[in-house]
Amino acid sequence: MNGKRPHEVVVVPGDGIGPEITEAAVRVIEATGVPIAWHEALAGEAARQRYGHPLPDVTLDAMRTARVALKGPLLAPKQTGRVTIRREGVENTYPSVNNALRRELAVFANVRPIKSYAGVPSPFPALDVVIMREVTEDTYIGWEEMKGPDEAWAIKRITRQASERIFRFAFQYARRESRRRVTAGHKANVLNLTDGLFLQCGRDVAAGFPEIAFDDYMVDALCVRLVKQPETIDVLVLPNQYGDILSDLCGGIAGSLGLAPGANVGEQVSFFEASHGAAPDIAGQGIANPIAFILCGAMLLGHLGEGEAAKRVQAAVATVLKQGRWLTPDLGGRARTAEVTSAIVDTLQPGRLGVEGEKGGG
Ligand code: NAD
């Protein structure tokens, strides 16, 4: 502890591997010495058991008050995961608990920096992409309807306001982070109006950022490009559904979903969650890869203005992966969650990081 007032942060352990990776991320964040007062809140199955609802008011209120949270993955059952939230006499129904959380807290950008690491085996060329996924609209608004027993419709909603906002956010990010190119992914050759409007908003916003290149690809061609020439994609802006899908593709290219962190950014509240889900197939075994969530911790530290600590965590992760000794089974190794975490915590100790980490130290 360094005598500073602690940052107030809500932590939601979540479902499946959530509690295991939360323990890991909290350990690493605490090892940086940045003072944090953690406030645990429940969502998902634990909340359903305690409060009878997977997203209780008490959790939403805690996140609104702290304005920042570290959030583990939540199970969202197939076909039956709709969640209704009642607030101030108004009732809203969302297609899943994660969708409900993002929309109740009015986050609009899901930022997912996904990259390849030395020491992690992958058959693909090196990747270093930041996905900017719009999360307020598209098909994920959940407006679905049965038109009789054998026909179902879904509405895809794209607005100029939300599309321009995500492109502006992406270009501002690119400018701040010295990224050189913003790419839009879409299917405007078929979805002429909806994805057409999304693409047009990208072009309109790009005109205000002449120093940053702008291009676009159809989302199918984009998948091939990400696999074959990932170095040509830098900041990637996508509507909600393509952003969801391509995030997992990028995680796979990097070597595992367990390397893909993320932030949900809003005007009032931001919360940090990995791209991956609750991984029920490996929950409780102590073998989940904690790195995506630890990198979420680094993003959280950066958001709190603790940029030096954030860089130290990122450098420690890169150092540990490069050693190749502490790889969880998803990366082809045999290390356990706690061993990877300890290796990162040890690497954070003064004098242990290489030149890059030392520069970022403090
Ligand atoms: P998933 O991401 O949970 O798992 C896909 C595969 O990747 C599994 O084989 C899993 O073992 C592996 N994997 C994921 N994270 C890993 C990690 N950190 N370390 C090692 N291996 C890892 O996707 P799924 O199986 O389609 O979904 C499981 C549940 O999670 C579903 O209920 C789904 O709705 C939910 N989900 C939640 C979120 C979220 O909370 N933001 C995101 C995606 C999925």
Residues whose N, C-alpha, C, O or C-beta is under 5 A from the ligand:
A	BS01	NAD	G72 P73 L74 L75 A76 P77 N98 L257 G258 A274 S275 H276 G277 A278 A279 P280 D281 I282 I287 A288 N289 D330
